[in-house]
Amino acid sequence: MDRATALFVDGMGAAAATSGILSQLQGRIFALLYLRDGSMALEDVASELGQSKSNVSVNIRGLVDWHLVRRTRLAGSRKDHYEAATDFWRVLQEIMERRFRWNVRQVLAAATEAESAAAGKGGPARPLVAARLATLRAFFAAVDAGIGAFTQGKPLDPRELRTVLPLSAARARR
């Protein structure tokens, strides 16, 4: 591997390790494949990166799941070959939808459940708790709408943010 490729492979590995989405090896595999013209066989990837074939195989499956790498076939070869995705908008849409939107919806569900529990005690909900949960829900609903628009390739409707704008104005007054 030439110096430029090695620097990119190591840099992408370091970035992936802190991403919370990919492992260091997955970042290195993606980087190696991304700088190649054409696909590579699994054992060639393993050899270039100094890793076992089984370790690379496990990590490549994760990259295929994230649509960062795709498996290809070469005519006359029985081996699987792999190449990196180059449509970063599509890749980022997939990551946003599968990773971040899921987390946002967990927060929304927790806030909604807590609001219901606070209101259902038979007595009035504490105003502070109700206000904070409503604020959190409004913010994450806007984030959810933004992710939804992005993953569908549509612009974000500014009306979706109107529920959040009063929140920032209230904070500025404090």
NORTA-V364633 format. One line per field, one symbol per residue. ss: DSSP state (a for helix, b for strand, c for the rest). A space follows every 50 residues. Layout:
ss: ???
//
This chain:
ss: ccaaaaaaaaaaaaaaaccccccaaaaaaaaaaacccccbbaaaaaaaac ccaaaaaaaaaaaaacccbbbbbccccccbbbbbcccaaaaaaaaaaaaa aaaaaaaaaaaaaaaaaaacccccccaaaaaaaaaaaaaaaaaaaaaaaa accccccaaaaaaaaaaaaaaaac
//
